[in-house]
Amino acid sequence: MITNLFSVFDPSSPILGISFNWLRAILFIIFIKSSYWLLPNQINSSFLLITKTLHIEFKTLLGAKAFKGRSWVFISLLLFILFNNFLGLFPYIFTASRHITFTINLSLPLWLAFIIFGWVNYTKYIFAHLVPQRTPGALIPFMVLIESIRNVIRPLTLAIRLIANIVAGHLLITLLGNQTALASSFILAVLIGTQTLLLLLESAVSIIQSYVFAVLSTLYAREITSH
């Protein structure tokens, strides 16, 4: 039972006494039918074209020194977030990507992997990266502190950026939906039209935010190997 506006964002809300909300994060598996991969068809061709385009772009972002196959890690991350964002636009489906538990568990392991790999293999470069070139001597301690804080908060900013953009649109749609019960015919038509436009906007946001999350993760990885 929804007791207030923010209850729709509660991942512990049970369905028939059982909490299935986090299982919805892997619902996209049901859309991947074997026939899409075993037989040539338009869906398969379109999907392969999209992944090939993303592979070329991420390979360019990672640079020539990146390990082979690394781009597919970020493509998988993008598609995983994208499916979760889109599933959240359907009624009664909990959007995992709007919860801090989901987003921080995506961003933190990636960030830790980049940091550990950099410190183990490129220690001198990591130290040098804390101080930009041509920094005055008096500002070096402050720059080291600022750069260190910037690196530490990266997983948090990645997680919050995704949450904020997903939650904002969902809240607007929920607020407008709550006004339809007592609205007149004209106001109801306006609300439905507005919600339709918001739904289209949220579809675009779902694509953009999954792309931004993956690209920023790619750029963080690039910083470690681009020297």
Helices and strands as residue ranges (DSSP letters): G 5-9, G 21-31, H 34-38, H 42-62, H 70-87, G 96-98, H 100-121, H 123-129, G 137-139, H 140-152, H 154-177, H 185-225
